[in-house]
Amino acid sequence: MTEPSKLPHHGVPEHQPAAGGIAARARAAAGPQYLNGLNPEQRDAVVTLDGPVLVLAGAGTGKTRVLTTRIAHILSQGRARPHEILSVTFTNKAAREMKLRLGQMLGQAVEGMPWLGTFHSIGGRILRFHAELVQLKSNFTVLDVDDQVRLLKQLLQAESIDDKRWPARMLAGLIDGWKNRGLTPSQVPAGEAAMFGNGKGGKLYASYQERLKILNAADFGDLLLENIRLFREHPDVLRQYQNRFKFILVDEYQDTNVAQYLWLRLLSQAPSRPGAPLSAIIPGAPVIPGHAEGVNPESRDEEDSARDSGSALSAHPGMTETAAPPPSSPSKNICCVGDDDQSIYGWRGAEVDNILRFEHDFPGAKVIRLERNYRSTGHILAAASHLIAHNEGRLGKTLRTEDVDGEKVTVTGSWDSEEEARAIGEEIEELQRARENLNEVAILVRASFQMREFEDRFVTLGLPYRVIGGPRFYERAEIRDALAYLRTINSPADDLAFERIINVPKRGLGDATVQMLHDHARKRRIPLFEAARAVVETDELKPKARGSLRDLVAHFDRWRAQREVTAHTDLAEIVLDESGYTEMWQKDRSADAAGRLDNLKELVRSMEEFENLQGFLEHISLVMDRDGGAEEEAVSLMTLHSAKGLEFDNVFLPGWEEGLFPSQRTLDEQGRAGLEEERRLAHVGLTRARRRAKLYFATNRRIHGTWSTTIPSRFLDELPSANVEITESKGGGGWGGSGGYGPSRFDNVESFGSSYTTPGWQRAQANRNRGQGGRGQARGGFEESQSSFSGSRGDTFSGGGFSRNKRGPMVIEGELVAKSTGTVSEFSLDDRVFHQKFGYGNVVKIDGNKLTIAFEKAGEKKVVDSFVERV
């Protein structure tokens, strides 16, 4: 046996564990479990910890998982402690979700992450630590919008500015926009400052900021603006936070505005040496008046010219096209996650250029593209990717999936918006019959006024629905106000309606006047309106209030007289005009005023479907009384902007027409940049769909009170034909009718081709013939007449073009549309009835012509009696 010391000395080869061997499997088992299941691109985004990283995360590619896993990786590798990580999101909901996921990964470690939150919550936290440096105290108050407006009204009065011509709410919007761009009062361009209050906009902004300091208060925009000022004027404070945060993570980077961008840029640079100028921290940073070396504090020409030059960088105040950061000031470990193809909030200050410029701002940055989609099928992704490729201002990526191709994206044309709503309603009913969950069905509209058509249709069909991101159409404030006027005309004893609008618009009839009317009404046991009539004949009110109330009572008397000789749609226009309500919103310069006017015009249009005011108001009561628990399955109805971050199996996208989508207003105001944002919005809409995406357009639509013939959206021609299927509308309207468009394929009753022989069908057919008076005109091909909107009362509700004649109850493919009347129902309690949709049931409650019926299979439903028959 050879002694060990005498063995030949050959080189020992370097050992690597064999693939699949015991050592390799054991090492894998000991590795971090949170990396399991990540695809290669996601893993790369998680483990690349050094230097700046931009993760371009397309829709449905798992960006939230990447962010949370990256934080877990930083902590597990010991690269930072929880309080050394700054992680910012846009919403409290996103922050809560991130904390929840981290808690599941790391346990209690997430509790030690005080710097995980929204931009404004973290900005507010920093501001409270250093409040004295910005002339505040640590217990400062954050004002809400109402408080802001109230304070601005005081300033307008002090400057003798007419707050009706120059509303305080408009000034609040301007100031918020300036703060979102990081502009202090001294930095607002002179041209913008002159836009408000006869050139006093800048002075009012400065006075507002001074007043906030006196009140020890800040508004929402100050939470970041004062942070930026704090960091710029006190570099030692900035260095403190630069040293504290070893890693910075940002979610939804494409939605950052200028102020958020500047705040991040300040924090994301490596700490500078003490005493270094701000330009060593941010290249090209603006000079602070009174703090710069060798610069006259009053001289701002160079800064202003840079800001107004129009270049990508100079759009940010003080940011100039300088060279890359000096070697002494490298970027820190910052990771921004976002998608330039989903930047859809430019209207509220978001700058898509922030993400497009990332590699310029952070030289040497690594860009990682997440393109593997885990949400949608192949055809949907191909269509969305082909559409967004038409945008020029993008970094570029192509979504792909390993899932099946699935169903093609469908494109369907309809005669008008009513047929569009009918067709979508019928498709949803088909999905319901196929056992699809209604919670997985969504309708995404470009403008909120489109919702009214669908809400009415769903009530008719008995389909439960919920409006996401806002109230239902008839619950909006301006609609409730208009309905209150109409209810008071219809029923003078409706105290709730009269009280709602007695001082809307402002008439100088305050709470004291209303209380006096209530006291008078209670003593005499009369309605509030009759109390007003009596009080104006006395001297109990001051002359001005008495005159206003007398005029209002006279208005209602005149409107009630006109009701007998004027069409109810015309009467609604008269009321909104003569009451001053329309003018109130026309003078309102807030961002949502135009949308409120659109909603009022849509309300008037919706009245055309009813014979009289009474019938319309009964229909509204049925809509408003729709029951449904929070857990009930329901179709989701929302705008495209509200749909960001959501996903559904079935997505309907109506209204793809030029002028509506893309929005003409956006194109007029923003040009090509607006068109590209509209296209990004279309991309977002398509990528909300998991299994089915269905696009619709109408040939005729009423927008801004005017019927017009529309053309399909340009976005439809930008879809790939290989992934799109053209389908025929199921709405039963047809492409014709009268008016020179040729005969409709639905003009003949027989063309419905139904084989129904139930008594309900036969009764509906008989009513159909009676309602049409032998005209043979189906609802889809409507007759034309001079529009009721084209009158001589000015252009508030002006228009022309298509309009429906006033007529009796209408039929949709054999289904009688409810004719609301004030008559007592012919049915009795416990009557056995049959409903075309819900089947058999018993009447359990009667309210006029509205029946509450306990159906054997559908449960308890409220319907109009014309929909059922006794059996």
Disulfide bonds with the S-S distance in Angstrom:
none
